[in-house]
């Protein structure tokens, strides 16, 4: 699959030079002429890297970069800032906004290609993440579980799953389904930011499955916040008719047509408060059991393990 690059520059001649240079490496180029369009392309096209001119109409490169780096789902996206020769303020501004690298105009094509390759290499090395949400994936999740077990401190692992999501995907399509998953990720991030601590961890197992690792004492508030916020936004995923009805017409796993409620969220919370957890597999087994129990309730809820 070709690497996708968004280039943003209001000078069509510069865009042509960049496009010609990138064609040597078979990159897929998405052209934009201002900051607003660049940001729109980032949000809709899911590029692998962004090349931003510092001085652009509507929104300059610094503003676009700050918005990208300020969104947890986009923050790992590599950004190269293009600045004018001798424009020290632009270089500093770009770096302060979170740019991963910068290149000065006029540039040598070979230098631009080398910088792009370097930034992509660094991003691939540093990021083992879910491609949709950019949250840490399974390797990082297992490492976090091991770290918590080894620390001997009390912890809580919240296994999070969406209910009725398959029926939603079947009716509204995978693009809308992906938006629901991304919005779920943002909901988790907000909840952890507001109710959790600096050492908390959020991971994306895959599909509509997530984990939050937190301290025992903050787990209830985080779960309550996730549920309250998710239930507030859930109706917005549907068209007006389905929203008013409070259900969609779909098929269950047996193929029988029935009324299926709106998407809700279930959480199973594994803790080492009452039982000793000695290996990573234990967390997964208990989490699956608790989540299954939580999904038996026809609304968003969480179940915390209190068995000894």
TORKOL-4160 file (C-alpha; in steps of 0.2 Angstrom, whole numbers, padded with zeros to 4 digits, m for minus):
308
<pt num="1" X="0000" Y="0000" Z="0000"/>
<pt num="2" X="0007" Y="0017" Z="m0005"/>
<pt num="3" X="0012" Y="0029" Z="0009"/>
<pt num="4" X="m0001" Y="0043" Z="0009"/>
<pt num="5" X="0006" Y="0061" Z="0011"/>
<pt num="6" X="m0005" Y="0077" Z="0013"/>
<pt num="7" X="0005" Y="0092" Z="0006"/>
<pt num="8" X="m0002" Y="0110" Z="0010"/>
<pt num="9" X="0005" Y="0125" Z="0002"/>
<pt num="10" X="m0004" Y="0140" Z="m0006"/>
<pt num="11" X="0009" Y="0141" Z="m0020"/>
<pt num="12" X="0004" Y="0129" Z="m0034"/>
<pt num="13" X="0022" Y="0130" Z="m0041"/>
<pt num="14" X="0029" Y="0123" Z="m0025"/>
<pt num="15" X="0016" Y="0110" Z="m0024"/>
<pt num="16" X="0021" Y="0104" Z="m0042"/>
<pt num="17" X="0039" Y="0103" Z="m0037"/>
<pt num="18" X="0035" Y="0093" Z="m0021"/>
<pt num="19" X="0023" Y="0082" Z="m0031"/>
<pt num="20" X="0036" Y="0079" Z="m0044"/>
<pt num="21" X="0049" Y="0075" Z="m0031"/>
<pt num="22" X="0037" Y="0063" Z="m0021"/>
<pt num="23" X="0032" Y="0054" Z="m0037"/>
<pt num="24" X="0050" Y="0046" Z="m0038"/>
<pt num="25" X="0046" Y="0036" Z="m0022"/>
<pt num="26" X="0028" Y="0032" Z="m0028"/>
<pt num="27" X="0020" Y="0041" Z="m0013"/>
<pt num="28" X="0001" Y="0045" Z="m0014"/>
<pt num="29" X="0000" Y="0064" Z="m0014"/>
<pt num="30" X="m0016" Y="0073" Z="m0007"/>
<pt num="31" X="m0014" Y="0092" Z="m0012"/>
<pt num="32" X="m0021" Y="0106" Z="m0002"/>
<pt num="33" X="m0019" Y="0125" Z="m0004"/>
<pt num="34" X="m0023" Y="0131" Z="0014"/>
<pt num="35" X="m0023" Y="0126" Z="0032"/>
<pt num="36" X="m0041" Y="0123" Z="0033"/>
<pt num="37" X="m0041" Y="0111" Z="0019"/>
<pt num="38" X="m0026" Y="0102" Z="0025"/>
<pt num="39" X="m0034" Y="0099" Z="0042"/>
<pt num="40" X="m0049" Y="0092" Z="0033"/>
<pt num="41" X="m0039" Y="0081" Z="0023"/>
<pt num="42" X="m0030" Y="0074" Z="0038"/>
<pt num="43" X="m0047" Y="0070" Z="0047"/>
<pt num="44" X="m0054" Y="0062" Z="0031"/>
<pt num="45" X="m0040" Y="0054" Z="0022"/>
<pt num="46" X="m0030" Y="0046" Z="0036"/>
<pt num="47" X="m0013" Y="0050" Z="0029"/>
<pt num="48" X="0004" Y="0043" Z="0035"/>
<pt num="49" X="0013" Y="0060" Z="0035"/>
<pt num="50" X="0009" Y="0079" Z="0033"/>
<pt num="51" X="0020" Y="0092" Z="0024"/>
<pt num="52" X="0015" Y="0109" Z="0030"/>
<pt num="53" X="0020" Y="0126" Z="0023"/>
<pt num="54" X="0022" Y="0138" Z="0038"/>
<pt num="55" X="0013" Y="0153" Z="0030"/>
<pt num="56" X="m0004" Y="0149" Z="0022"/>
<pt num="57" X="m0021" Y="0157" Z="0021"/>
<pt num="58" X="m0036" Y="0153" Z="0032"/>
<pt num="59" X="m0025" Y="0143" Z="0045"/>
<pt num="60" X="m0006" Y="0144" Z="0045"/>
<pt num="61" X="0005" Y="0128" Z="0047"/>
<pt num="62" X="0008" Y="0131" Z="0065"/>
<pt num="63" X="m0011" Y="0131" Z="0069"/>
<pt num="64" X="m0014" Y="0116" Z="0059"/>
<pt num="65" X="0001" Y="0107" Z="0067"/>
<pt num="66" X="m0005" Y="0112" Z="0085"/>
<pt num="67" X="m0023" Y="0105" Z="0081"/>
<pt num="68" X="m0015" Y="0088" Z="0074"/>
<pt num="69" X="m0004" Y="0086" Z="0089"/>
<pt num="70" X="m0018" Y="0091" Z="0101"/>
<pt num="71" X="m0029" Y="0077" Z="0096"/>
<pt num="72" X="m0024" Y="0061" Z="0104"/>
<pt num="73" X="m0030" Y="0051" Z="0089"/>
<pt num="74" X="m0019" Y="0061" Z="0077"/>
<pt num="75" X="m0005" Y="0066" Z="0089"/>
<pt num="76" X="0007" Y="0052" Z="0082"/>
<pt num="77" X="0005" Y="0058" Z="0064"/>
<pt num="78" X="0022" Y="0064" Z="0058"/>
<pt num="79" X="0022" Y="0083" Z="0053"/>
<pt num="80" X="0036" Y="0091" Z="0043"/>
<pt num="81" X="0035" Y="0110" Z="0042"/>
<pt num="82" X="0041" Y="0119" Z="0027"/>
<pt num="83" X="0049" Y="0136" Z="0031"/>
<pt num="84" X="0057" Y="0151" Z="0021"/>
<pt num="85" X="0076" Y="0153" Z="0020"/>
<pt num="86" X="0082" Y="0162" Z="0036"/>
<pt num="87" X="0065" Y="0162" Z="0044"/>
<pt num="88" X="0070" Y="0158" Z="0061"/>
<pt num="89" X="0053" Y="0162" Z="0069"/>
<pt num="90" X="0045" Y="0150" Z="0058"/>
<pt num="91" X="0057" Y="0136" Z="0062"/>
<pt num="92" X="0055" Y="0139" Z="0081"/>
<pt num="93" X="0036" Y="0141" Z="0079"/>
<pt num="94" X="0034" Y="0125" Z="0070"/>
<pt num="95" X="0045" Y="0115" Z="0083"/>
<pt num="96" X="0035" Y="0123" Z="0097"/>
<pt num="97" X="0019" Y="0118" Z="0088"/>
<pt num="98" X="0025" Y="0100" Z="0089"/>
<pt num="99" X="0032" Y="0097" Z="0071"/>
<pt num="100" X="0043" Y="0082" Z="0070"/>
<pt num="101" X="0055" Y="0090" Z="0058"/>
<pt num="102" X="0057" Y="0105" Z="0046"/>
<pt num="103" X="0064" Y="0109" Z="0029"/>
<pt num="104" X="0069" Y="0126" Z="0022"/>
<pt num="105" X="0064" Y="0132" Z="0005"/>
<pt num="106" X="0072" Y="0131" Z="m0008"/>
<pt num="107" X="0076" Y="0113" Z="m0004"/>
<pt num="108" X="0085" Y="0099" Z="m0013"/>
<pt num="109" X="0073" Y="0085" Z="m0019"/>
<pt num="110" X="0085" Y="0072" Z="m0012"/>
<pt num="111" X="0085" Y="0081" Z="0005"/>
<pt num="112" X="0066" Y="0081" Z="0006"/>
<pt num="113" X="0065" Y="0063" Z="0002"/>
<pt num="114" X="0078" Y="0058" Z="0015"/>
<pt num="115" X="0069" Y="0068" Z="0028"/>
<pt num="116" X="0052" Y="0060" Z="0024"/>
<pt num="117" X="0060" Y="0043" Z="0025"/>
<pt num="118" X="0068" Y="0047" Z="0042"/>
<pt num="119" X="0052" Y="0054" Z="0049"/>
<pt num="120" X="0041" Y="0039" Z="0043"/>
<pt num="121" X="0055" Y="0027" Z="0050"/>
<pt num="122" X="0054" Y="0035" Z="0067"/>
<pt num="123" X="0035" Y="0035" Z="0067"/>
<pt num="124" X="0034" Y="0016" Z="0063"/>
<pt num="125" X="0048" Y="0012" Z="0076"/>
<pt num="126" X="0040" Y="0022" Z="0090"/>
<pt num="127" X="0022" Y="0018" Z="0086"/>
<pt num="128" X="0014" Y="0001" Z="0089"/>
<pt num="129" X="m0003" Y="0007" Z="0088"/>
<pt num="130" X="m0021" Y="0003" Z="0081"/>
<pt num="131" X="m0021" Y="0011" Z="0064"/>
<pt num="132" X="m0039" Y="0018" Z="0067"/>
<pt num="133" X="m0037" Y="0027" Z="0084"/>
<pt num="134" X="m0018" Y="0028" Z="0085"/>
<pt num="135" X="m0020" Y="0021" Z="0103"/>
<pt num="136" X="m0007" Y="0008" Z="0109"/>
<pt num="137" X="m0011" Y="m0010" Z="0103"/>
<pt num="138" X="m0009" Y="m0027" Z="0110"/>
<pt num="139" X="0010" Y="m0028" Z="0112"/>
<pt num="140" X="0009" Y="m0012" Z="0123"/>
<pt num="141" X="m0006" Y="m0018" Z="0132"/>
<pt num="142" X="0002" Y="m0034" Z="0137"/>
<pt num="143" X="0018" Y="m0025" Z="0142"/>
<pt num="144" X="0007" Y="m0013" Z="0153"/>
<pt num="145" X="m0002" Y="m0028" Z="0161"/>
<pt num="146" X="0015" Y="m0036" Z="0165"/>
<pt num="147" X="0022" Y="m0019" Z="0172"/>
<pt num="148" X="0007" Y="m0018" Z="0184"/>
<pt num="149" X="0008" Y="m0036" Z="0190"/>
<pt num="150" X="0027" Y="m0034" Z="0194"/>
<pt num="151" X="0024" Y="m0018" Z="0203"/>
<pt num="152" X="0013" Y="m0027" Z="0216"/>
<pt num="153" X="0003" Y="m0011" Z="0218"/>
<pt num="154" X="m0017" Y="m0012" Z="0218"/>
<pt num="155" X="m0023" Y="m0009" Z="0200"/>
<pt num="156" X="m0039" Y="m0010" Z="0190"/>
<pt num="157" X="m0041" Y="m0015" Z="0171"/>
<pt num="158" X="m0057" Y="m0010" Z="0163"/>
<pt num="159" X="m0062" Y="m0020" Z="0148"/>
<pt num="160" X="m0073" Y="m0010" Z="0137"/>
<pt num="161" X="m0084" Y="m0016" Z="0123"/>
<pt num="162" X="m0099" Y="m0009" Z="0113"/>
<pt num="163" X="m0115" Y="m0018" Z="0113"/>
<pt num="164" X="m0126" Y="m0019" Z="0097"/>
<pt num="165" X="m0112" Y="m0013" Z="0087"/>
<pt num="166" X="m0113" Y="m0027" Z="0073"/>
<pt num="167" X="m0131" Y="m0022" Z="0070"/>
<pt num="168" X="m0126" Y="m0004" Z="0069"/>
<pt num="169" X="m0112" Y="m0008" Z="0056"/>
<pt num="170" X="m0123" Y="m0019" Z="0046"/>
<pt num="171" X="m0136" Y="m0004" Z="0044"/>
<pt num="172" X="m0125" Y="0011" Z="0043"/>
<pt num="173" X="m0109" Y="0004" Z="0035"/>
<pt num="174" X="m0091" Y="0002" Z="0041"/>
<pt num="175" X="m0086" Y="0021" Z="0038"/>
<pt num="176" X="m0099" Y="0026" Z="0051"/>
<pt num="177" X="m0094" Y="0012" Z="0062"/>
<pt num="178" X="m0076" Y="0018" Z="0061"/>
<pt num="179" X="m0082" Y="0035" Z="0067"/>
<pt num="180" X="m0091" Y="0027" Z="0082"/>
<pt num="181" X="m0075" Y="0018" Z="0087"/>
<pt num="182" X="m0065" Y="0034" Z="0085"/>
<pt num="183" X="m0078" Y="0044" Z="0096"/>
<pt num="184" X="m0077" Y="0030" Z="0109"/>
<pt num="185" X="m0058" Y="0032" Z="0110"/>
<pt num="186" X="m0061" Y="0051" Z="0113"/>
<pt num="187" X="m0074" Y="0047" Z="0126"/>
<pt num="188" X="m0061" Y="0036" Z="0135"/>
<pt num="189" X="m0047" Y="0048" Z="0134"/>
<pt num="190" X="m0058" Y="0062" Z="0141"/>
<pt num="191" X="m0064" Y="0051" Z="0155"/>
<pt num="192" X="m0046" Y="0046" Z="0160"/>
<pt num="193" X="m0040" Y="0064" Z="0158"/>
<pt num="194" X="m0054" Y="0071" Z="0170"/>
<pt num="195" X="m0055" Y="0057" Z="0183"/>
<pt num="196" X="m0039" Y="0047" Z="0181"/>
<pt num="197" X="m0021" Y="0049" Z="0185"/>
<pt num="198" X="m0005" Y="0053" Z="0176"/>
<pt num="199" X="0000" Y="0034" Z="0176"/>
<pt num="200" X="m0016" Y="0028" Z="0168"/>
<pt num="201" X="m0015" Y="0019" Z="0151"/>
<pt num="202" X="m0028" Y="0017" Z="0137"/>
<pt num="203" X="m0026" Y="0004" Z="0124"/>
<pt num="204" X="m0036" Y="m0002" Z="0109"/>
<pt num="205" X="m0037" Y="m0021" Z="0108"/>
<pt num="206" X="m0045" Y="m0020" Z="0091"/>
<pt num="207" X="m0063" Y="m0017" Z="0083"/>
<pt num="208" X="m0074" Y="m0011" Z="0097"/>
<pt num="209" X="m0063" Y="m0018" Z="0111"/>
<pt num="210" X="m0053" Y="m0006" Z="0122"/>
<pt num="211" X="m0044" Y="m0007" Z="0139"/>
<pt num="212" X="m0041" Y="0007" Z="0152"/>
<pt num="213" X="m0028" Y="0003" Z="0166"/>
<pt num="214" X="m0030" Y="0014" Z="0181"/>
<pt num="215" X="m0028" Y="0014" Z="0200"/>
<pt num="216" X="m0041" Y="0005" Z="0210"/>
<pt num="217" X="m0048" Y="0021" Z="0218"/>
<pt num="218" X="m0051" Y="0030" Z="0202"/>
<pt num="219" X="m0059" Y="0015" Z="0192"/>
<pt num="220" X="m0077" Y="0018" Z="0198"/>
<pt num="221" X="m0077" Y="0036" Z="0193"/>
<pt num="222" X="m0069" Y="0033" Z="0176"/>
<pt num="223" X="m0082" Y="0019" Z="0172"/>
<pt num="224" X="m0096" Y="0031" Z="0177"/>
<pt num="225" X="m0089" Y="0045" Z="0167"/>
<pt num="226" X="m0087" Y="0034" Z="0151"/>
<pt num="227" X="m0105" Y="0028" Z="0153"/>
<pt num="228" X="m0112" Y="0045" Z="0156"/>
<pt num="229" X="m0103" Y="0053" Z="0141"/>
<pt num="230" X="m0106" Y="0038" Z="0129"/>
<pt num="231" X="m0124" Y="0037" Z="0132"/>
<pt num="232" X="m0125" Y="0056" Z="0129"/>
<pt num="233" X="m0117" Y="0055" Z="0112"/>
<pt num="234" X="m0124" Y="0038" Z="0106"/>
<pt num="235" X="m0140" Y="0045" Z="0099"/>
<pt num="236" X="m0130" Y="0056" Z="0087"/>
<pt num="237" X="m0123" Y="0041" Z="0078"/>
<pt num="238" X="m0141" Y="0038" Z="0071"/>
<pt num="239" X="m0153" Y="0046" Z="0059"/>
<pt num="240" X="m0168" Y="0055" Z="0065"/>
<pt num="241" X="m0180" Y="0041" Z="0063"/>
<pt num="242" X="m0169" Y="0028" Z="0072"/>
<pt num="243" X="m0165" Y="0041" Z="0086"/>
<pt num="244" X="m0183" Y="0045" Z="0089"/>
<pt num="245" X="m0188" Y="0026" Z="0089"/>
<pt num="246" X="m0173" Y="0022" Z="0101"/>
<pt num="247" X="m0170" Y="0006" Z="0090"/>
<pt num="248" X="m0166" Y="0000" Z="0073"/>
<pt num="249" X="m0173" Y="m0015" Z="0063"/>
<pt num="250" X="m0160" Y="m0028" Z="0061"/>
<pt num="251" X="m0156" Y="m0046" Z="0062"/>
<pt num="252" X="m0149" Y="m0055" Z="0078"/>
<pt num="253" X="m0135" Y="m0069" Z="0076"/>
<pt num="254" X="m0149" Y="m0082" Z="0072"/>
<pt num="255" X="m0154" Y="m0071" Z="0057"/>
<pt num="256" X="m0171" Y="m0066" Z="0065"/>
<pt num="257" X="m0177" Y="m0049" Z="0062"/>
<pt num="258" X="m0180" Y="m0039" Z="0077"/>
<pt num="259" X="m0179" Y="m0021" Z="0085"/>
<pt num="260" X="m0161" Y="m0018" Z="0091"/>
<pt num="261" X="m0158" Y="m0005" Z="0104"/>
<pt num="262" X="m0146" Y="0009" Z="0101"/>
<pt num="263" X="m0127" Y="0006" Z="0104"/>
<pt num="264" X="m0122" Y="0005" Z="0122"/>
<pt num="265" X="m0106" Y="0002" Z="0132"/>
<pt num="266" X="m0101" Y="m0012" Z="0143"/>
<pt num="267" X="m0086" Y="m0013" Z="0155"/>
<pt num="268" X="m0079" Y="m0027" Z="0165"/>
<pt num="269" X="m0067" Y="m0021" Z="0179"/>
<pt num="270" X="m0053" Y="m0033" Z="0184"/>
<pt num="271" X="m0044" Y="m0029" Z="0200"/>
<pt num="272" X="m0031" Y="m0037" Z="0212"/>
<pt num="273" X="m0040" Y="m0030" Z="0227"/>
<pt num="274" X="m0047" Y="m0047" Z="0233"/>
<pt num="275" X="m0037" Y="m0060" Z="0223"/>
<pt num="276" X="m0019" Y="m0061" Z="0218"/>
<pt num="277" X="m0016" Y="m0059" Z="0200"/>
<pt num="278" X="0001" Y="m0067" Z="0194"/>
<pt num="279" X="0000" Y="m0068" Z="0175"/>
<pt num="280" X="m0006" Y="m0058" Z="0161"/>
<pt num="281" X="m0018" Y="m0072" Z="0155"/>
<pt num="282" X="m0028" Y="m0071" Z="0171"/>
<pt num="283" X="m0032" Y="m0053" Z="0168"/>
<pt num="284" X="m0039" Y="m0058" Z="0150"/>
<pt num="285" X="m0049" Y="m0073" Z="0157"/>
<pt num="286" X="m0057" Y="m0063" Z="0171"/>
<pt num="287" X="m0060" Y="m0048" Z="0160"/>
<pt num="288" X="m0069" Y="m0058" Z="0147"/>
<pt num="289" X="m0080" Y="m0066" Z="0160"/>
<pt num="290" X="m0085" Y="m0049" Z="0168"/>
<pt num="291" X="m0088" Y="m0041" Z="0151"/>
<pt num="292" X="m0099" Y="m0055" Z="0146"/>
<pt num="293" X="m0109" Y="m0053" Z="0162"/>
<pt num="294" X="m0110" Y="m0034" Z="0159"/>
<pt num="295" X="m0117" Y="m0037" Z="0141"/>
<pt num="296" X="m0131" Y="m0047" Z="0148"/>
<pt num="297" X="m0139" Y="m0030" Z="0154"/>
<pt num="298" X="m0149" Y="m0021" Z="0141"/>
<pt num="299" X="m0140" Y="m0004" Z="0144"/>
<pt num="300" X="m0123" Y="0004" Z="0147"/>
<pt num="301" X="m0116" Y="m0003" Z="0163"/>
<pt num="302" X="m0100" Y="m0009" Z="0172"/>
<pt num="303" X="m0096" Y="m0024" Z="0183"/>
<pt num="304" X="m0082" Y="m0024" Z="0195"/>
<pt num="305" X="m0074" Y="m0041" Z="0201"/>
<pt num="306" X="m0076" Y="m0042" Z="0220"/>
<pt num="307" X="m0074" Y="m0061" Z="0222"/>
<pt num="308" X="m0060" Y="m0068" Z="0233"/>
